């Protein structure tokens, strides 16, 4: 009985870890793309500055 509970618990935790990993991966990729886009915008706008 105890082994069956442990087996089911491990399955649920494993599935949760996979979902969490996918969420972290997507969030990281999104943040990276946003940083690249904003950096490119800053470099492009740098030529318009006059001091």
N, C-alpha and C positions, 0 to 999 in steps of 0.2 A: 504494500500500500504506500509506504513512504517513498519508495523508489519511483513510483508512478507520478506522485505529486512533484518530485524533484525534476523528473523528465519533462513534465508539462511546463513547469516554471522556467526551466532552461530554454525551452522552445519560445516561450513568450518574451523572455529577456533578449534572446538572440534576434527575434524579429524587431523588437523595439530598438536594438542597437543598429540594425541595418537602416531603419527609417531615420533615426537620429543622424547617422552618418550621411545619408543622402541630403537631409536638410542642411547640415553644416557645409557640405560640398557645394550645394546650390547657392547658399548665402555667401560663401567665400568667392565663388566665381562672379556673382553679381557685384560684390563690393570691389573686386579687382577691375572689372570692366568699367564701373563708375569712376574709379580712380584714374584709369587711363584716359577716359573721355574728358574728365575735368582737367587733367594735366595738359592734354592737347589743347583744350580751350584756353587755358592760361598762357601757354606758349604762343598760341596764335594771337591772343589779345595783347601780348607784350610789345609787339611792334607798333601798336597804336598809342602807346604811352609817350608823353612828352613832358620833360621836367623843365 
